[in-house]
Amino acid sequence: VDMNYDSEQIDQNDEDVDLAKERELLAT
């Protein structure tokens, strides 16, 4: 269960990073 939870957290972090990159590209 812990590993599964960690994986979900990592996926969420990846999504946040992708959104941040898109915002940076739009800002430039």
NORCORJO-V294633 format. One line per field, one symbol per residue. ss: DSSP state (2 for helix, 1 for strand, 0 for the rest). phi: phi as a letter, one per 20 degrees, with the letter a starting at -180 (. if undefined). A space follows every 10 residues. Layout:
ss: ???
phi: ???
//
This chain:
ss: 0222222222 2222222222 22222220
phi: .fffffffff ffffffffff ffffffff
//
